[in-house]
Amino acid sequence: MAGLFNSLQLRQSQKQTLSLTPQLQQAIKLLQLSTLELRQEIRNAAEQNPMLEIEDEGAEGHFESIESMAEQERRSDGNDAFDPFDNDSSIKSADTSFHDGDNQGIISADGEFNIQSSDHPKEQPPSADLKKSSNFSGEDNIYEGETSYSLHDHLLWQLDLSPLTGTDRFIAENIIDAIDESGYLTDTIEAITASVAEDYPNVTFEETLSVLKLIQHYDPLGVGARTVQECLRIQLEAKEVSKARDLAFSIVENYLKELSVRDFRTLCQRLGVKEESLKCAVDLIMSLKPRPGQGAVREKADFIIPDVIVIKDQNGHYVATLNSDALPTLRINEQYRYLANQASTETDRKFFKNNLQEANWFLQSLYKRNETLLKVASVIVEKQQDFMEYGAGAMHPMVLNDIASEIDMHESTVSRITTEKYIVTPKGTFELKYFFSSKVGTDDGGSASSTAIRARIKDLISKEDPQKPLSDNKLSSLLSAEGLIVARRTVAKYRESIGIAPSSQRKRLV
């Protein structure tokens, strides 16, 4: 019996799972939020907790440090202020990845949170005030009020301006509903006619086709086409009459396959024209839109608020600094703080104390999130000094573990803090994850970044002869001559990832 009891105890201990306190859960949540999401989270916290307030722009004064508030708490109940990144006695696990002491956070190999707090001056409050830790002085001119406007909305707006009524308007509405985002009609004329006939039994195929012809001349021209040939033909009909247009009609109707593979020699032979004439016709076709719906209307913009700014210091060294305008300044509401001190009943005192404690936790979690972000960004910038100076071609290979080991954090923490966080560099704005790339071997035993190789491939292709574009095999040979060991299939993968077509499709008439 004793043996069985001990066995059960052992099994129970082995099945212990991670139990996160609400405070630690909050810290993890803030860590992985994007700037826009964090902005909303701050607003929600300020609305739900009367002890928190968002500082008005231009407001003067400052709030007390978290340490001073925590000191008052200790006087009242004898407990230390909560640090969401410290181990908590309520968090228990049999996993050896959990550690006690040394102000370390916790993490399992399954991707749970792990972060190690760094030493910071005690006089510095763990607040949302980033202005104290940033040297960037710019204006936040991000406009967040723009709305989306779909192709469907655009076509219905034009329909409202047309003279169609009754049956014809109902047909037009059914046709517009059947147009996809690319601008093509997804249903047959027969199917649309049958659908309309449920409400208008006398509708005919010819009526539906006539309304379709009208919609096809809406903006964007060619919308509602059923095939690529029909879409291009509609757009060509609107072009000025010329020999190039007539030749383009012939190519669209009969030789799209040859055009798609850039078989210009065959085209010249079958059309009986010289290269100069063919080039004019091909250029005309290339000016058309095979997917008229794409880019025809304003899409909802994806606004990026940079979290980190890269600046050059007095020594010419690039350093990372937090964007002071990324987040609003959050502070303790002094009026409610005063009321808390004046509370006369036990219920009121408990209410204010609980809210003050939650405010304390939230501010500390927010501070640790910003501290961690700056720590990770600083190491990235330090390792990518050449990129800051010369661009993608000088990118050094780097993986999550390189940063994690440098700052003694878990890879999952680095992954969370670099996801949907953006950095402004002298070479543009990038997600922090952009700087992580795989390693490619070199002939001297070293390694190069896959990002740098992509940049090199793009550069080689930009300088190629348009009549004799570089094949993937040739690109692989050129890279090997530069000491970069890259297989043809890898070149093809990198080329496709940066949106460059194969050599057969890059061939042009000059």
Secondary structure, DSSP 8 states (H G I E B T S, - for coil): -HHHHHHHHHHHHHT------HHHHHHHHHHH--HHHHHHHHHHHHHH-TTEEE--TT-------HHHHHHHHHHHH------TTS--TT---S-TT---STTB----TTT----B-----TTS--SS-GGGG-----------------HHHHHHHHHHHS---HHHHHHHHHHHHTB-TTSBB-S-HHHHHHHHHTT-TT--HHHHHHHHHHHTTSSSTTTTBSSHHHHHHHHHHTS---HHHHHHHHHHHH-HHHHHTT-HHHHHHHHT--HHHHHHHHHHHHTS-SSTTTTSS---------SEEEEE-TTS-EEEEE-TTSS--EEE-HHHHHHHHH--SHHHHHHHHHHHHHHHHHHHHHHHHHHHHHHHHHHHHHHTHHHHHH-GGG---B-HHHHHHHHT--HHHHHHHHTT-EEEETTEEEEGGGG-B-EEEBTTS-EEEHHHHHHHHHHHHHTSBTTB---HHHHHHHHHHTTB---HHHHHHHHHHTT---HHHH----
